[in-house]
């Protein structure tokens, strides 16, 4: 069995769904002829043709709006934002139209918006953000963030089959750095189920996206120092696997939450609040959050490295939480 | 319906010369009149319910713009999709949505199309091929383009029809949606109702251009202008656009010249509108104009007007009775209905 990359798994997942269901189509800027800015849809135009692989004008609101209309009419659009940052142009369509249609008057809106996000790529203020927290607070939207090759495929397939608008945050740094072997089967990652990425006893690290990997590295290094870290990969932010969060907190009694998004108003605050509300009696130490500092994402490597949390920041937070 | 020679059954024997009318079936013409009257009666009832303190919130009148909605929607097949905005009550009425559903929504009833979750005519109904608007103007344009895209992809010859105002046409979604529809040659028709006022803002504060239809050229699509208070002209101009869209010739932008005859919503007394403007347009009331024309052609007389008025009144009464008798929402289980 040969190894496949994270972006390759994403591509394979979309391709399988395009083959399986003719109501599925891909829409976005430069996704056809060019195969997508990151080549996520490479080869699709040749295989499926236009209009199923639809290059559009540069119009984020029209792309997302058209997805809403097509989805209400029974299609299953998969839109690509060239960068997650650019979803601002389609914000109204997501938060006011897509999110509210079902609740307001009933129809399902089965659509996926793919959002290439994340830093470590020196992309600067407009090509690197992690804007998931703008959407996690919008009832009606689902939000997923695969951290592994397996989930890159399993979650895109689940998202396409879901009858709701799903925001799929794919991490650019992981695109070609992660490789794995995947079984030759119809791989579906259920939306709303977290994954125990690493078992441990002393402290829990709750993370998603790239932080699962930085966290895994921190955990491996801390193991040498005799600290056993459990890593929970959320996979899905909305719906949130509260049960898995409370289970790991009950087990280790200490928790660090990590995300690459900036700290204030980041999704970590919501996780911390849930733990405080529902798992307070399990805690032997204050809940810690590790996140990017509250600035725009800077461009120069020295600045971005200082901005983003890294393995050392995680190790320190985990160690301090254990020693509290 | 539509442009078929009237049957030689002698029914319209008093008919005088009106070349445009002569091309249409009498039932079709009276249907346009009746649906405008139904729209007006429903509009009046909604206003009355507001004044009686029975509505949950405000109301937005379509008064004076009935032709823009009824005439254009008359050009559609039942399986075509409408995306009405707040002043397109006539489109909802014409496309076959029962009046009680509109009233149930205004009255916030549990059995209404939004179960009390949204108000006024802010609802959709898949059963009636109606997409519901959101308050952010212009958003329906890309969404209707998406519906049209679904039709195009599946090889269905269905069309999506939606509306915007002179104010809403300055929102980015108008540009993105029309451009997108133009590039993809989508089967969509957009009617821009130039009703002269966006809340309190006159058109000279909305655009420096001489009109709105000139934008069509910028998107490489067909543009047309029409007297928005002439229901038959509205039908004809939309029919042509719909036929073209159905034939794969792409979208059309139609600018309809009309006038908003009430304030933005009922709380707004519209004092900023010059009185003589209302007076001028009152003479151009679409129902009045069409009834004069039908009378001149011998297709309408006092008896028929009285009969239609009575029937429409009865229909609105019945719908009001039905809607008012519906249960109110109980606030339970809402959290379970956010996701499909």
Interface residues (C-beta under 8 A of the other chain):
Chain A: X25 X51 X52 X54 X56 X57 X59 X61 X62 X63 X64 X65 X66 X67 X68 X69 X70 X71 X72 X73 X74 X75 X77 X92 X93 X96 X97 X100 X101 X102 X103 X104 X105 X106 X107 X108 X109 X110 X139 X140 X142 X163 X164
Chain B: X81 X113 X114 X117 X118 X122 X123 X124 X125 X126 X131 X132 X134 X135 X136 X139 X141 X142 X143 X144 X145 X146 X147 X148 X149 X150 X151 X152 X153 X160 X172 X173 X176 X177 X179 X180 X183 X184 X337 X338 X339 X340
